């Protein structure tokens, strides 16, 4: 899970592993989706579908959004669909810094 405000963008990447914990290969394209397109937008990397960017949209309060990536990882001719799920939680933007602004001397 990642928490972010409506002013932020986060990148994600599918990293499949074998039963023994070794890196696995993705066969074909990754199909990304979000559970609520009013919380985040999704942009899949055009040169590598294993990578995507999510931009938090303005809103009120705390808003969760599930992210799903589905892909084939059978390493052969068949199809073995793997589904990976993550979550983004978008919160209202909070002040991070401030500055003192002076008026004109009287």
RAPE-V543289 format. One record per pair of residues at least 12 apart in sequence whose C-alpha atoms are under 8 Angstrom apart, sorted by the first residue. I is the first residue (numbers start at 1). GAP is how many residues later the second one is. Records with the same first field share a line. If there is no record, write none. Layout:
# RAPE-V543289
I=GAP  GAP
This chain:
# RAPE-V543289
1=85  86  87  88
2=85  86  87
3=85  86  87  88
4=52  84  85  86  87
5=51  85  86  87  88  89
6=49  50  51  52  53  84  85  86  87
7=48  49  50  51  86
8=47  48
9=44  45  46  47
10=43  44  45
11=40  41  42  43
12=39  40  41  42
13=37  38  39
14=36  37  55  70
15=35
24=49
25=48  50
26=45  46  47  49
27=44  45  46  47  48
28=43  44
29=20  21  42  43
30=19  20  39  40  41  42
31=18  37  38  39  40
32=12  20  35  36  37  38
33=34  35  36
34=31  32  33  34
35=30  31  32
36=29  30
38=19
39=17  18  19  20  24  25  26  51
40=14  15  16  17  25
41=13  14  15  16
42=12  13
56=34
58=34
59=33
60=31  32
61=30  31
62=27  28  29  30
63=26  27  28
64=23  24  25  26
65=22  23  24  25
66=19  20  21  22
67=18  19  20  21
68=15  16  17  18
69=14  15  16
70=12  13  14
71=12
